[in-house]
Amino acid sequence: MNPMNFMKAKGLLTQFTTNHPKLPAFFKAASSQIGEGSIIEISVTTAEGKNLCTNMKVRPEDMQLVEELKNLSK
């Protein structure tokens, strides 16, 4: 990754977490509960009221990535 792009993304992420302080706390709490067989669901409601939703069941082979993502927040 280009170092300048990384710095830009870091700044945007900092601003995002400042604007939405509950989201990082939610991810931290949820990440400690995610395990094999967990279902992760993402839902978006547009300004027009349209709802988009998807989900995934965490498989054994997903757990290495889940653990790495947990370590990023430490």
PDB file with SEQRES, HELIX, SHEET and CRYST1 records, atoms N, CA, C and O in Angstrom:
SEQRES   1 A   74  MET ASN PRO MET ASN PHE MET LYS ALA LYS GLY LEU LEU          
SEQRES   2 A   74  THR GLN PHE THR THR ASN HIS PRO LYS LEU PRO ALA PHE          
SEQRES   3 A   74  PHE LYS ALA ALA SER SER GLN ILE GLY GLU GLY SER ILE          
SEQRES   4 A   74  ILE GLU ILE SER VAL THR THR ALA GLU GLY LYS ASN LEU          
SEQRES   5 A   74  CYS THR ASN MET LYS VAL ARG PRO GLU ASP MET GLN LEU          
SEQRES   6 A   74  VAL GLU GLU LEU LYS ASN LEU SER LYS                          
HELIX    1 AA1 PRO A    3  ASN A   19  1                                  17    
HELIX    2 AA2 LYS A   22  SER A   31  1                                  10    
HELIX    3 AA3 PRO A   60  ASP A   62  5                                   3    
HELIX    4 AA4 MET A   63  LEU A   72  1                                  10    
SHEET    1 AA1 2 ILE A  39  THR A  45  0                                        
SHEET    2 AA1 2 ASN A  51  LYS A  57 -1                                        
CRYST1    1.000    1.000    1.000  90.00  90.00  90.00 P 1           1          
ATOM      1  N   MET A   1       0.845  -1.180   0.000  1.00  0.00           N  
ATOM      2  CA  MET A   1       0.000   0.000   0.000  1.00  0.00           C  
ATOM      3  C   MET A   1       0.889   1.241   0.000  1.00  0.00           C  
ATOM      4  O   MET A   1       1.894   1.304   0.707  1.00  0.00           O  
ATOM      5  N   ASN A   2       0.508   2.199  -0.785  1.00  0.00           N  
ATOM      6  CA  ASN A   2       1.211   3.470  -0.852  1.00  0.00           C  
ATOM      7  C   ASN A   2       1.130   4.162   0.514  1.00  0.00           C  
ATOM      8  O   ASN A   2       0.033   4.309   1.055  1.00  0.00           O  
ATOM      9  N   PRO A   3       2.263   4.591   1.084  1.00  0.00           N  
ATOM     10  CA  PRO A   3       2.249   5.233   2.403  1.00  0.00           C  
ATOM     11  C   PRO A   3       1.344   6.464   2.482  1.00  0.00           C  
ATOM     12  O   PRO A   3       0.732   6.719   3.520  1.00  0.00           O  
ATOM     13  N   MET A   4       1.259   7.214   1.405  1.00  0.00           N  
ATOM     14  CA  MET A   4       0.389   8.400   1.411  1.00  0.00           C  
ATOM     15  C   MET A   4      -1.083   7.993   1.474  1.00  0.00           C  
ATOM     16  O   MET A   4      -1.882   8.626   2.165  1.00  0.00           O  
ATOM     17  N   ASN A   5      -1.433   6.932   0.747  1.00  0.00           N  
ATOM     18  CA  ASN A   5      -2.806   6.438   0.803  1.00  0.00           C  
ATOM     19  C   ASN A   5      -3.134   5.908   2.200  1.00  0.00           C  
ATOM     20  O   ASN A   5      -4.245   6.088   2.698  1.00  0.00           O  
ATOM     21  N   PHE A   6      -2.148   5.250   2.825  1.00  0.00           N  
ATOM     22  CA  PHE A   6      -2.343   4.744   4.175  1.00  0.00           C  
ATOM     23  C   PHE A   6      -2.602   5.892   5.143  1.00  0.00           C  
ATOM     24  O   PHE A   6      -3.504   5.806   5.977  1.00  0.00           O  
ATOM     25  N   MET A   7      -1.823   6.964   5.042  1.00  0.00           N  
ATOM     26  CA  MET A   7      -2.001   8.116   5.929  1.00  0.00           C  
ATOM     27  C   MET A   7      -3.363   8.775   5.705  1.00  0.00           C  
ATOM     28  O   MET A   7      -4.020   9.196   6.658  1.00  0.00           O  
ATOM     29  N   LYS A   8      -3.777   8.862   4.453  1.00  0.00           N  
ATOM     30  CA  LYS A   8      -5.087   9.439   4.141  1.00  0.00           C  
ATOM     31  C   LYS A   8      -6.198   8.575   4.743  1.00  0.00           C  
ATOM     32  O   LYS A   8      -7.129   9.090   5.361  1.00  0.00           O  
ATOM     33  N   ALA A   9      -6.088   7.242   4.554  1.00  0.00           N  
ATOM     34  CA  ALA A   9      -7.098   6.325   5.093  1.00  0.00           C  
ATOM     35  C   ALA A   9      -7.136   6.400   6.616  1.00  0.00           C  
ATOM     36  O   ALA A   9      -8.215   6.360   7.207  1.00  0.00           O  
ATOM     37  N   LYS A  10      -5.979   6.507   7.255  1.00  0.00           N  
ATOM     38  CA  LYS A  10      -5.929   6.594   8.718  1.00  0.00           C  
ATOM     39  C   LYS A  10      -6.639   7.852   9.197  1.00  0.00           C  
ATOM     40  O   LYS A  10      -7.382   7.817  10.178  1.00  0.00           O  
ATOM     41  N   GLY A  11      -6.410   8.963   8.504  1.00  0.00           N  
ATOM     42  CA  GLY A  11      -7.090  10.215   8.855  1.00  0.00           C  
ATOM     43  C   GLY A  11      -8.593  10.101   8.693  1.00  0.00           C  
ATOM     44  O   GLY A  11      -9.349  10.572   9.543  1.00  0.00           O  
ATOM     45  N   LEU A  12      -9.030   9.482   7.611  1.00  0.00           N  
ATOM     46  CA  LEU A  12     -10.464   9.302   7.380  1.00  0.00           C  
ATOM     47  C   LEU A  12     -11.082   8.388   8.432  1.00  0.00           C  
ATOM     48  O   LEU A  12     -12.198   8.630   8.892  1.00  0.00           O  
ATOM     49  N   LEU A  13     -10.356   7.339   8.810  1.00  0.00           N  
ATOM     50  CA  LEU A  13     -10.853   6.424   9.838  1.00  0.00           C  
ATOM     51  C   LEU A  13     -10.958   7.134  11.188  1.00  0.00           C  
ATOM     52  O   LEU A  13     -11.918   6.922  11.929  1.00  0.00           O  
ATOM     53  N   THR A  14      -9.986   7.964  11.504  1.00  0.00           N  
ATOM     54  CA  THR A  14     -10.022   8.729  12.757  1.00  0.00           C  
ATOM     55  C   THR A  14     -11.246   9.647  12.772  1.00  0.00           C  
ATOM     56  O   THR A  14     -11.957   9.716  13.774  1.00  0.00           O  
ATOM     57  N   GLN A  15     -11.489  10.343  11.677  1.00  0.00           N  
ATOM     58  CA  GLN A  15     -12.657  11.231  11.586  1.00  0.00           C  
ATOM     59  C   GLN A  15     -13.952  10.430  11.697  1.00  0.00           C  
ATOM     60  O   GLN A  15     -14.891  10.853  12.370  1.00  0.00           O  
ATOM     61  N   PHE A  16     -14.000   9.273  11.036  1.00  0.00           N  
ATOM     62  CA  PHE A  16     -15.194   8.424  11.075  1.00  0.00           C  
ATOM     63  C   PHE A  16     -15.493   7.982  12.507  1.00  0.00           C  
ATOM     64  O   PHE A  16     -16.640   8.048  12.949  1.00  0.00           O  
ATOM     65  N   THR A  17     -14.470   7.532  13.232  1.00  0.00           N  
ATOM     66  CA  THR A  17     -14.698   7.062  14.603  1.00  0.00           C  
ATOM     67  C   THR A  17     -15.054   8.214  15.531  1.00  0.00           C  
ATOM     68  O   THR A  17     -15.758   8.014  16.521  1.00  0.00           O  
ATOM     69  N   THR A  18     -14.576   9.423  15.224  1.00  0.00           N  
ATOM     70  CA  THR A  18     -14.983  10.599  15.995  1.00  0.00           C  
ATOM     71  C   THR A  18     -16.462  10.898  15.760  1.00  0.00           C  
ATOM     72  O   THR A  18     -17.190  11.237  16.693  1.00  0.00           O  
ATOM     73  N   ASN A  19     -16.894  10.771  14.522  1.00  0.00           N  
ATOM     74  CA  ASN A  19     -18.297  11.040  14.173  1.00  0.00           C  
ATOM     75  C   ASN A  19     -19.249   9.957  14.656  1.00  0.00           C  
ATOM     76  O   ASN A  19     -20.428  10.225  14.890  1.00  0.00           O  
ATOM     77  N   HIS A  20     -18.748   8.734  14.807  1.00  0.00           N  
ATOM     78  CA  HIS A  20     -19.589   7.589  15.167  1.00  0.00           C  
ATOM     79  C   HIS A  20     -18.931   6.805  16.307  1.00  0.00           C  
ATOM     80  O   HIS A  20     -18.497   5.673  16.092  1.00  0.00           O  
ATOM     81  N   PRO A  21     -18.848   7.371  17.500  1.00  0.00           N  
ATOM     82  CA  PRO A  21     -18.091   6.747  18.596  1.00  0.00           C  
ATOM     83  C   PRO A  21     -18.646   5.408  19.084  1.00  0.00           C  
ATOM     84  O   PRO A  21     -17.903   4.627  19.680  1.00  0.00           O  
ATOM     85  N   LYS A  22     -19.902   5.127  18.856  1.00  0.00           N  
ATOM     86  CA  LYS A  22     -20.472   3.857  19.322  1.00  0.00           C  
ATOM     87  C   LYS A  22     -20.040   2.669  18.459  1.00  0.00           C  
ATOM     88  O   LYS A  22     -20.031   1.529  18.925  1.00  0.00           O  
ATOM     89  N   LEU A  23     -19.684   2.939  17.204  1.00  0.00           N  
ATOM     90  CA  LEU A  23     -19.349   1.837  16.295  1.00  0.00           C  
ATOM     91  C   LEU A  23     -18.086   1.085  16.702  1.00  0.00           C  
ATOM     92  O   LEU A  23     -18.124  -0.145  16.739  1.00  0.00           O  
ATOM     93  N   PRO A  24     -16.971   1.746  17.010  1.00  0.00           N  
ATOM     94  CA  PRO A  24     -15.796   0.983  17.453  1.00  0.00           C  
ATOM     95  C   PRO A  24     -16.059   0.188  18.739  1.00  0.00           C  
ATOM     96  O   PRO A  24     -15.567  -0.931  18.885  1.00  0.00           O  
ATOM     97  N   ALA A  25     -16.823   0.753  19.659  1.00  0.00           N  
ATOM     98  CA  ALA A  25     -17.154   0.032  20.893  1.00  0.00           C  
ATOM     99  C   ALA A  25     -17.975  -1.217  20.578  1.00  0.00           C  
ATOM    100  O   ALA A  25     -17.767  -2.271  21.180  1.00  0.00           O  
ATOM    101  N   PHE A  26     -18.904  -1.095  19.640  1.00  0.00           N  
ATOM    102  CA  PHE A  26     -19.701  -2.252  19.237  1.00  0.00           C  
ATOM    103  C   PHE A  26     -18.816  -3.331  18.623  1.00  0.00           C  
ATOM    104  O   PHE A  26     -18.924  -4.505  18.980  1.00  0.00           O  
ATOM    105  N   PHE A  27     -17.937  -2.932  17.696  1.00  0.00           N  
ATOM    106  CA  PHE A  27     -17.058  -3.913  17.051  1.00  0.00           C  
ATOM    107  C   PHE A  27     -16.152  -4.598  18.071  1.00  0.00           C  
ATOM    108  O   PHE A  27     -15.900  -5.799  17.974  1.00  0.00           O  
ATOM    109  N   LYS A  28     -15.671  -3.845  19.035  1.00  0.00           N  
ATOM    110  CA  LYS A  28     -14.809  -4.440  20.059  1.00  0.00           C  
ATOM    111  C   LYS A  28     -15.587  -5.482  20.874  1.00  0.00           C  
ATOM    112  O   LYS A  28     -15.092  -6.582  21.118  1.00  0.00           O  
ATOM    113  N   ALA A  29     -16.803  -5.129  21.290  1.00  0.00           N  
ATOM    114  CA  ALA A  29     -17.622  -6.060  22.063  1.00  0.00           C  
ATOM    115  C   ALA A  29     -18.027  -7.270  21.224  1.00  0.00           C  
ATOM    116  O   ALA A  29     -17.978  -8.403  21.705  1.00  0.00           O  
ATOM    117  N   ALA A  30     -18.420  -7.040  19.994  1.00  0.00           N  
ATOM    118  CA  ALA A  30     -18.875  -8.134  19.125  1.00  0.00           C  
ATOM    119  C   ALA A  30     -17.728  -9.068  18.758  1.00  0.00           C  
ATOM    120  O   ALA A  30     -17.914 -10.283  18.681  1.00  0.00           O  
ATOM    121  N   SER A  31     -16.549  -8.507  18.531  1.00  0.00           N  
ATOM    122  CA  SER A  31     -15.437  -9.348  18.076  1.00  0.00           C  
ATOM    123  C   SER A  31     -15.067 -10.404  19.107  1.00  0.00           C  
ATOM    124  O   SER A  31     -14.594 -11.482  18.748  1.00  0.00           O  
ATOM    125  N   SER A  32     -15.276 -10.107  20.374  1.00  0.00           N  
ATOM    126  CA  SER A  32     -14.946 -11.098  21.397  1.00  0.00           C  
ATOM    127  C   SER A  32     -15.968 -12.235  21.440  1.00  0.00           C  
ATOM    128  O   SER A  32     -15.739 -13.256  22.088  1.00  0.00           O  
ATOM    129  N   GLN A  33     -17.088 -12.056  20.755  1.00  0.00           N  
ATOM    130  CA  GLN A  33     -18.149 -13.065  20.753  1.00  0.00           C  
ATOM    131  C   GLN A  33     -18.203 -13.888  19.471  1.00  0.00           C  
ATOM    132  O   GLN A  33     -18.905 -14.898  19.412  1.00  0.00           O  
ATOM    133  N   ILE A  34     -17.467 -13.464  18.447  1.00  0.00           N  
ATOM    134  CA  ILE A  34     -17.520 -14.159  17.157  1.00  0.00           C  
ATOM    135  C   ILE A  34     -16.725 -15.460  17.226  1.00  0.00           C  
ATOM    136  O   ILE A  34     -15.562 -15.478  17.628  1.00  0.00           O  
ATOM    137  N   GLY A  35     -17.364 -16.515  16.836  1.00  0.00           N  
ATOM    138  CA  GLY A  35     -16.717 -17.817  16.803  1.00  0.00           C  
ATOM    139  C   GLY A  35     -17.289 -18.633  15.662  1.00  0.00           C  
ATOM    140  O   GLY A  35     -18.207 -18.199  14.966  1.00  0.00           O  
ATOM    141  N   GLU A  36     -16.738 -19.812  15.480  1.00  0.00           N  
ATOM    142  CA  GLU A  36     -17.221 -20.718  14.443  1.00  0.00           C  
ATOM    143  C   GLU A  36     -18.718 -20.947  14.645  1.00  0.00           C  
ATOM    144  O   GLU A  36     -19.164 -21.264  15.748  1.00  0.00           O  
ATOM    145  N   GLY A  37     -19.484 -20.784  13.571  1.00  0.00           N  
ATOM    146  CA  GLY A  37     -20.929 -20.974  13.632  1.00  0.00           C  
ATOM    147  C   GLY A  37     -21.697 -19.684  13.884  1.00  0.00           C  
ATOM    148  O   GLY A  37     -22.916 -19.650  13.722  1.00  0.00           O  
ATOM    149  N   SER A  38     -20.990 -18.612  14.282  1.00  0.00           N  
ATOM    150  CA  SER A  38     -21.652 -17.316  14.459  1.00  0.00           C  
ATOM    151  C   SER A  38     -22.180 -16.829  13.114  1.00  0.00           C  
ATOM    152  O   SER A  38     -21.637 -17.170  12.063  1.00  0.00           O  
ATOM    153  N   ILE A  39     -23.234 -16.036  13.156  1.00  0.00           N  
ATOM    154  CA  ILE A  39     -23.779 -15.444  11.940  1.00  0.00           C  
ATOM    155  C   ILE A  39     -23.549 -13.938  12.028  1.00  0.00           C  
ATOM    156  O   ILE A  39     -23.953 -13.288  12.993  1.00  0.00           O  
ATOM    157  N   ILE A  40     -22.890 -13.394  10.998  1.00  0.00           N  
ATOM    158  CA  ILE A  40     -22.654 -11.961  10.909  1.00  0.00           C  
ATOM    159  C   ILE A  40     -23.621 -11.420   9.871  1.00  0.00           C  
ATOM    160  O   ILE A  40     -23.660 -11.903   8.739  1.00  0.00           O  
ATOM    161  N   GLU A  41     -24.404 -10.417  10.256  1.00  0.00           N  
ATOM    162  CA  GLU A  41     -25.396  -9.842   9.363  1.00  0.00           C  
ATOM    163  C   GLU A  41     -25.125  -8.356   9.208  1.00  0.00           C  
ATOM    164  O   GLU A  41     -24.837  -7.661  10.182  1.00  0.00           O  
ATOM    165  N   ILE A  42     -25.219  -7.876   7.978  1.00  0.00           N  
ATOM    166  CA  ILE A  42     -25.029  -6.463   7.688  1.00  0.00           C  
ATOM    167  C   ILE A  42     -26.282  -5.972   6.977  1.00  0.00           C  
ATOM    168  O   ILE A  42     -26.765  -6.590   6.028  1.00  0.00           O  
ATOM    169  N   SER A  43     -26.799  -4.841   7.463  1.00  0.00           N  
ATOM    170  CA  SER A  43     -28.007  -4.267   6.887  1.00  0.00           C  
ATOM    171  C   SER A  43     -27.785  -2.785   6.626  1.00  0.00           C  
ATOM    172  O   SER A  43     -27.204  -2.080   7.451  1.00  0.00           O  
ATOM    173  N   VAL A  44     -28.251  -2.320   5.479  1.00  0.00           N  
ATOM    174  CA  VAL A  44     -28.170  -0.906   5.119  1.00  0.00           C  
ATOM    175  C   VAL A  44     -29.561  -0.451   4.706  1.00  0.00           C  
ATOM    176  O   VAL A  44     -30.218  -1.102   3.893  1.00  0.00           O  
ATOM    177  N   THR A  45     -30.008   0.666   5.266  1.00  0.00           N  
ATOM    178  CA  THR A  45     -31.251   1.285   4.840  1.00  0.00           C  
ATOM    179  C   THR A  45     -30.889   2.593   4.156  1.00  0.00           C  
ATOM    180  O   THR A  45     -30.280   3.469   4.769  1.00  0.00           O  
ATOM    181  N   THR A  46     -31.259   2.728   2.896  1.00  0.00           N  
ATOM    182  CA  THR A  46     -30.922   3.933   2.141  1.00  0.00           C  
ATOM    183  C   THR A  46     -31.783   5.104   2.598  1.00  0.00           C  
ATOM    184  O   THR A  46     -32.756   4.921   3.330  1.00  0.00           O  
ATOM    185  N   ALA A  47     -31.422   6.301   2.166  1.00  0.00           N  
ATOM    186  CA  ALA A  47     -32.206   7.500   2.491  1.00  0.00           C  
ATOM    187  C   ALA A  47     -33.625   7.382   1.941  1.00  0.00           C  
ATOM    188  O   ALA A  47     -34.549   8.001   2.468  1.00  0.00           O  
ATOM    189  N   GLU A  48     -33.797   6.592   0.886  1.00  0.00           N  
ATOM    190  CA  GLU A  48     -35.122   6.394   0.294  1.00  0.00           C  
ATOM    191  C   GLU A  48     -35.924   5.302   1.001  1.00  0.00           C  
ATOM    192  O   GLU A  48     -37.085   5.070   0.662  1.00  0.00           O  
ATOM    193  N   GLY A  49     -35.319   4.639   1.970  1.00  0.00           N  
ATOM    194  CA  GLY A  49     -36.017   3.605   2.725  1.00  0.00           C  
ATOM    195  C   GLY A  49     -35.808   2.187   2.205  1.00  0.00           C  
ATOM    196  O   GLY A  49     -36.389   1.245   2.745  1.00  0.00           O  
ATOM    197  N   LYS A  50     -34.999   2.018   1.177  1.00  0.00           N  
ATOM    198  CA  LYS A  50     -34.725   0.682   0.653  1.00  0.00           C  
ATOM    199  C   LYS A  50     -33.775  -0.039   1.600  1.00  0.00           C  
ATOM    200  O   LYS A  50     -32.796   0.544   2.066  1.00  0.00           O  
ATOM    201  N   ASN A  51     -34.064  -1.308   1.883  1.00  0.00           N  
ATOM    202  CA  ASN A  51     -33.237  -2.078   2.800  1.00  0.00           C  
ATOM    203  C   ASN A  51     -32.450  -3.124   2.039  1.00  0.00           C  
ATOM    204  O   ASN A  51     -33.001  -3.890   1.248  1.00  0.00           O  
ATOM    205  N   LEU A  52     -31.141  -3.144   2.292  1.00  0.00           N  
ATOM    206  CA  LEU A  52     -30.256  -4.154   1.721  1.00  0.00           C  
ATOM    207  C   LEU A  52     -29.662  -4.924   2.884  1.00  0.00           C  
ATOM    208  O   LEU A  52     -29.180  -4.322   3.844  1.00  0.00           O  
ATOM    209  N   CYS A  53     -29.688  -6.233   2.814  1.00  0.00           N  
ATOM    210  CA  CYS A  53     -29.231  -7.040   3.930  1.00  0.00           C  
ATOM    211  C   CYS A  53     -28.550  -8.308   3.413  1.00  0.00           C  
ATOM    212  O   CYS A  53     -28.974  -8.907   2.425  1.00  0.00           O  
ATOM    213  N   THR A  54     -27.486  -8.695   4.109  1.00  0.00           N  
ATOM    214  CA  THR A  54     -26.822  -9.958   3.796  1.00  0.00           C  
ATOM    215  C   THR A  54     -26.284 -10.546   5.100  1.00  0.00           C  
ATOM    216  O   THR A  54     -26.159  -9.844   6.103  1.00  0.00           O  
ATOM    217  N   ASN A  55     -25.971 -11.823   5.072  1.00  0.00           N  
ATOM    218  CA  ASN A  55     -25.375 -12.436   6.255  1.00  0.00           C  
ATOM    219  C   ASN A  55     -24.431 -13.552   5.831  1.00  0.00           C  
ATOM    220  O   ASN A  55     -24.456 -14.029   4.697  1.00  0.00           O  
ATOM    221  N   MET A  56     -23.608 -13.943   6.777  1.00  0.00           N  
ATOM    222  CA  MET A  56     -22.686 -15.052   6.533  1.00  0.00           C  
ATOM    223  C   MET A  56     -22.502 -15.842   7.812  1.00  0.00           C  
ATOM    224  O   MET A  56     -22.514 -15.280   8.907  1.00  0.00           O  
ATOM    225  N   LYS A  57     -22.335 -17.131   7.671  1.00  0.00           N  
ATOM    226  CA  LYS A  57     -22.037 -18.000   8.802  1.00  0.00           C  
ATOM    227  C   LYS A  57     -20.526 -18.177   8.849  1.00  0.00           C  
ATOM    228  O   LYS A  57     -19.904 -18.536   7.849  1.00  0.00           O  
ATOM    229  N   VAL A  58     -19.935 -17.921  10.025  1.00  0.00           N  
ATOM    230  CA  VAL A  58     -18.487 -18.028  10.189  1.00  0.00           C  
ATOM    231  C   VAL A  58     -18.092 -19.502  10.143  1.00  0.00           C  
ATOM    232  O   VAL A  58     -18.564 -20.317  10.935  1.00  0.00           O  
ATOM    233  N   ARG A  59     -17.205 -19.823   9.187  1.00  0.00           N  
ATOM    234  CA  ARG A  59     -16.736 -21.193   9.006  1.00  0.00           C  
ATOM    235  C   ARG A  59     -15.391 -21.384   9.708  1.00  0.00           C  
ATOM    236  O   ARG A  59     -14.727 -20.400  10.032  1.00  0.00           O  
ATOM    237  N   PRO A  60     -14.986 -22.608   9.943  1.00  0.00           N  
ATOM    238  CA  PRO A  60     -13.692 -22.847  10.605  1.00  0.00           C  
ATOM    239  C   PRO A  60     -12.536 -22.132   9.900  1.00  0.00           C  
ATOM    240  O   PRO A  60     -11.643 -21.597  10.557  1.00  0.00           O  
ATOM    241  N   GLU A  61     -12.554 -22.125   8.561  1.00  0.00           N  
ATOM    242  CA  GLU A  61     -11.466 -21.507   7.824  1.00  0.00           C  
ATOM    243  C   GLU A  61     -11.482 -19.976   7.892  1.00  0.00           C  
ATOM    244  O   GLU A  61     -10.515 -19.332   7.485  1.00  0.00           O  
ATOM    245  N   ASP A  62     -12.566 -19.392   8.399  1.00  0.00           N  
ATOM    246  CA  ASP A  62     -12.650 -17.945   8.583  1.00  0.00           C  
ATOM    247  C   ASP A  62     -12.002 -17.495   9.894  1.00  0.00           C  
ATOM    248  O   ASP A  62     -11.683 -16.318  10.059  1.00  0.00           O  
ATOM    249  N   MET A  63     -11.813 -18.415  10.807  1.00  0.00           N  
ATOM    250  CA  MET A  63     -11.384 -18.046  12.157  1.00  0.00           C  
ATOM    251  C   MET A  63      -9.990 -17.415  12.209  1.00  0.00           C  
ATOM    252  O   MET A  63      -9.741 -16.567  13.066  1.00  0.00           O  
ATOM    253  N   GLN A  64      -9.081 -17.803  11.321  1.00  0.00           N  
ATOM    254  CA  GLN A  64      -7.758 -17.186  11.335  1.00  0.00           C  
ATOM    255  C   GLN A  64      -7.872 -15.689  11.047  1.00  0.00           C  
ATOM    256  O   GLN A  64      -7.234 -14.880  11.721  1.00  0.00           O  
ATOM    257  N   LEU A  65      -8.680 -15.315  10.052  1.00  0.00           N  
ATOM    258  CA  LEU A  65      -8.879 -13.904   9.744  1.00  0.00           C  
ATOM    259  C   LEU A  65      -9.568 -13.196  10.901  1.00  0.00           C  
ATOM    260  O   LEU A  65      -9.188 -12.078  11.248  1.00  0.00           O  
ATOM    261  N   VAL A  66     -10.572 -13.820  11.505  1.00  0.00           N  
ATOM    262  CA  VAL A  66     -11.271 -13.219  12.649  1.00  0.00           C  
ATOM    263  C   VAL A  66     -10.283 -12.938  13.775  1.00  0.00           C  
ATOM    264  O   VAL A  66     -10.322 -11.865  14.377  1.00  0.00           O  
ATOM    265  N   GLU A  67      -9.410 -13.878  14.061  1.00  0.00           N  
ATOM    266  CA  GLU A  67      -8.415 -13.690  15.129  1.00  0.00           C  
ATOM    267  C   GLU A  67      -7.444 -12.560  14.788  1.00  0.00           C  
ATOM    268  O   GLU A  67      -7.086 -11.771  15.662  1.00  0.00           O  
ATOM    269  N   GLU A  68      -7.018 -12.476  13.536  1.00  0.00           N  
ATOM    270  CA  GLU A  68      -6.107 -11.398  13.125  1.00  0.00           C  
ATOM    271  C   GLU A  68      -6.786 -10.040  13.264  1.00  0.00           C  
ATOM    272  O   GLU A  68      -6.163  -9.077  13.709  1.00  0.00           O  
ATOM    273  N   LEU A  69      -8.062  -9.960  12.884  1.00  0.00           N  
ATOM    274  CA  LEU A  69      -8.786  -8.705  13.023  1.00  0.00           C  
ATOM    275  C   LEU A  69      -8.956  -8.312  14.487  1.00  0.00           C  
ATOM    276  O   LEU A  69      -8.898  -7.128  14.817  1.00  0.00           O  
ATOM    277  N   LYS A  70      -9.164  -9.281  15.361  1.00  0.00           N  
ATOM    278  CA  LYS A  70      -9.252  -8.997  16.801  1.00  0.00           C  
ATOM    279  C   LYS A  70      -7.936  -8.401  17.291  1.00  0.00           C  
ATOM    280  O   LYS A  70      -7.937  -7.473  18.101  1.00  0.00           O  
ATOM    281  N   ASN A  71      -6.810  -8.931  16.804  1.00  0.00           N  
ATOM    282  CA  ASN A  71      -5.502  -8.454  17.228  1.00  0.00           C  
ATOM    283  C   ASN A  71      -5.198  -7.035  16.767  1.00  0.00           C  
ATOM    284  O   ASN A  71      -4.383  -6.350  17.383  1.00  0.00           O  
ATOM    285  N   LEU A  72      -5.843  -6.583  15.688  1.00  0.00           N  
ATOM    286  CA  LEU A  72      -5.628  -5.232  15.209  1.00  0.00           C  
ATOM    287  C   LEU A  72      -6.138  -4.192  16.198  1.00  0.00           C  
ATOM    288  O   LEU A  72      -5.602  -3.086  16.266  1.00  0.00           O  
ATOM    289  N   SER A  73      -7.161  -4.536  16.958  1.00  0.00           N  
ATOM    290  CA  SER A  73      -7.748  -3.571  17.885  1.00  0.00           C  
ATOM    291  C   SER A  73      -7.069  -3.537  19.232  1.00  0.00           C  
ATOM    292  O   SER A  73      -7.456  -2.749  20.094  1.00  0.00           O  
ATOM    293  N   LYS A  74      -6.054  -4.382  19.440  1.00  0.00           N  
ATOM    294  CA  LYS A  74      -5.363  -4.416  20.739  1.00  0.00           C  
ATOM    295  C   LYS A  74      -4.277  -3.383  20.808  1.00  0.00           C  
ATOM    296  O   LYS A  74      -3.594  -3.271  21.826  1.00  0.00           O  
TER     297      LYS A  74                                                      
END                                                                             
